[in-house]
Amino acid sequence: MSKALPVPAKRHLPSKEATLFKELLTLYETRQLKKGLKTADQILKKFPEHGETICMKGLLLTHMGRREEGIDFVKKGVKLDLTSHIVWHVFGLIQKGEKNYEEALKSYTQALRFDKENLNILRDAAQLQTQLRLFDALVETRHTLLKIRPSLRQHWIALAVAYHLNGNLSEARKTLEHYERTLKNVADYDIEHSETLLYHVRILEEMEDYSEALSLLDVNSKSRAIVDRTAIMECRARLLSKLKSDEAEHAWRALIEHNPDCYDYYRGYFSNQGLSLENSSQEALDILRQFSSQLSKATAPRRLALTIATGDEFRDLAKSYLLSGLTKGIPSLFVDVKSLYTNASKRDVIEELAEAARVEFTPSSDTPPSSAEDTDPTIYLWTLYFLAQHHSYLGRPKKALETITIALEHTPTLPEVHTCKARILKRAGDLLGAAKSVNDARLLDGQDRFLNTKCAKYLLRAGCVEEASNMLGLFTKKDAVSPGADLEDMQSLLYLMEEADAHYRNGKPNLALKKYHAVQKVFNEIEDDQYDFHGYNLRKFTLNIYMKLVKWEDQLRSHPAHVKAALSASRIYIKIHDDPSIATAITSSPQLTGAEKKAKKKAKKAAQKVQEEPKKGPTPSANEDKGLEPVQPKDDDPEGLKLIGVSDPLEQAFKLLQPLTTLVTDNIDVWTVVYDVAIRRKKYLQALQALNHARALNVEHPEVHVRSMHFRQTIDTLPEEPPAPIGPLLKEVAQKVVPEGLSILTFNGQYLQRHISEPLAVLAAAKVAHGLKEPVQEVEQVVFGVLGEGTQLDIPTALKVLEFLTEIKSGRVEEFRSVCNKQFEISTVFKPLTELEALQKRTLSGEEEEKEEDISPA
Amino acid sequence: MNIRLARVDDMMGMQAANLQNLPENYVMKFWIYHAMTWPQISYVAEDHKGRIVGYVLAKIEERNENENEPQPVHGHVNSISVLRSYRRLGLAKKLMILSQQAMKEIYKAEYVSLHVRKSNKAAIGLYRDTLGFEVAKVEKKYYGDGEDALSMRLELKDI
């Protein structure tokens, strides 16, 4: 269809209406919505079936907020004139506004059939193609744009980028070379040109054409065409290293001098010299000493030296590093050096040095405090602070508490000491005590949001959801519906995840699901955020960072919060599939506590207020442009009852897990949950693949062992073998998992023996035994093995064991609970529920009194 | 702590640090917008595990001839924060200096400006005494909670 066809009769307008239509388009472009509507109606009076006008009317109505009406008109208009590029363009705009990018692209493609050279439509199509990662199509579109308007710089750049995205580096490079040759009148100082050149260099580097990259870089940095000195230096150093040039050392040294705190530069320097920064090497150490004395303000070389040094040299360096940090009173000193503790002798040396410092700096009892001979009290305090963290980290909570208590008596007014105590208590299982300590810290500096956030987090860990919300409310927007709503709007993953976890632990899976889904929503928003930048960065010529953005967005859902939310939500869905009574108990009679009812009422009132406010204000002008995006629907499921009551929980879980199976393939938890869902959906191939992935990562891992045995058991007891090729394949793997001749029970027993001193493995073996319908007493016997001599039982594992014993309705739950309560002296998590609730009441009411004295921030 | 140019994958950490420390917060698109527009002038500090413990988010204001007081190209610090547990390492100072150097060198910024709460003695001390900022004016009720801001400025030709 290359020849321009005559305009079909139904589209043709006589000159008066044709002029009106042109006006209509302009009125839309300038968003004069009311006038535009009038104009449209004028045309429609004479030509009620003019598709293009009907579409424009629909578009205007949508902008005015009359969305349903508007979309109806648009659809009507499309039907009436299927070969008009305008109607399809309008339809595409509506779909794009709904973020329905696939459909929008279809509409745009249709539009382009009828107007091949429409720049607007082509550009929009290019953005959609980029968003949808359809790079072949993108290249074609960019080609077309360049052909139509080769004088526009952007069109060249856009084509190069399209080739690059499509993996065609050599065409990208050719395009840039061609473009640079045709450039005229480049100003002396042109930052866009500078960025373009850096992009060109980057492409050459990716093609591994290092010498060309280097010469392009050098020529243009000498001529000052490239203005970003740091980028030049970094690029040069990298390229020179890759070319094994003698100049590389100097290049890295120059970078280190430019920013002595950048560890990447040291790594580059040492890698270039063929030296490692992990293992001990006298040569590396000498170089670091040189850097340390040359760059006296930098900590990097001195810290790196600690990693490399050994023996007496390490002791000397550690002593001065430690003393320097303690003297300056650096709160992060411990977290800084703790990564050295993987080396047991270094850990011991540091403990020695810290203890020696403590002895040295202890204020002597017979000197009056104001004496000049008195050692600076703060060094003493920071030494105690360091030692408390040290002992806590090494699993000595009592010693840690003793130490921090002395520190508190010495200086009760330093928030850091209180937060340190809180962390010790948290690790030792006293979550309420921990929350109280953080609150003590917070009260010392009410203006500090960091302490407020920490306090709220500890309250959530202790299960005090409402108290946490009130706490957070001291810093959230006053006009928000609730503190949580504000934090959700501002995409606080920390808040959403912590509250979700708290709800889950509190036995409110519906509320937990709600928050896990809110996390999903945040990631959906962030994925959508990139859309505008597919055009924006081309206009700004910031190309290197744009390429990074696209790659980052591709990997977005591998973010730990997204993974955790998806897994936690999936686990809930699995639970309610296995036991539907959990869901029905919640949906049939939502049991709100008194406080929850109050909070619900309050939220409802606030929400009503927000709704009523617009009515009180001045009547919005009919010209107000509400844009093309649909208004956020009101939350019709605030308690997550619909979520928990869903009829296909496993399918919901499957949806959540999908992106993880491609993006997070080295995470055992992902594969075990994928297995759990797949096997229940009877998708045996999927389950098999997940199991294989997990086994490839670590076949002895407790969670993997459980699924392996479960798999074998499932396949053994299938009513009938699935058809080939699946059936035989399942049998084959089942035999691999437990070899022929061995029963699952025996194999499980062998596993238990192999890992008898590993509590999680013991628990796994018990779970398998239970799954094989072994008598409860036998299962309990296995479980109680975690309390044996030589096993290192920690609190999280003990809680998991407790959960399991509760699930199997063991008669020894209280026995286990009380043993743990004794063993973990400081903990409160093993106390019986009633005792814990009373403790919570007491702690919180103590906090309430203190809160009233609090100086609330402005 | 490692101090370097902010990267695209730092933005989640920068947003998280900002939400923890300050009541003035921004959605992710705002952070992306800064990175995509001025990728050379925002810096971060990270710990050994790669967590963002400090950041400076900066922008460039273009030359503006239209206003009553025409302003030359200048940099502006939109947000800067260091986690409380990582203070006393001079991170804020180092972040600011690196950012300022880049503003001057790449954008030829003549000065850099910022807003700070009138009551924030520690921050004002850093800007005025350590970095050499001067108070340009007071902006009444600048902050969401009604507090006044000091608008401060540092001439970059001197650094």
Interface residues (C-beta under 8 A of the other chain):
Chain A: Y189 I191 S194 V227 D228 R229 T230 A231 N259 D261 C262 Y263 D264 K297 T299 A300 K328 G329 I330 P331 S332 V335 D336 S339 P415 E416 T419 Q447 D448 R449 F450 L451 T453 F475 K477 L487 D489 M490 Q491 S492 L493 L494 Y495 E525 I526 D529 Q530 F533 Y536 N537 K540 T542 N544 I545 Y546 K548 L549 K551 W552 H559 P857 A858
Chain B: M1 N2 I3 R4 L5 R7 V8 D9 M12 Q15 A16 L19 Q20 N21 L22 P23 N25 Y26 V27 M28 K29 I32 A35 M36 T37 P39 Q40 D47 H48 V53 L83 R84 S85 Y86 R87 R88 L89 G90 K94 L98 A102 E105 I106 Y107 K108 S119 G144 D145 G146 E147
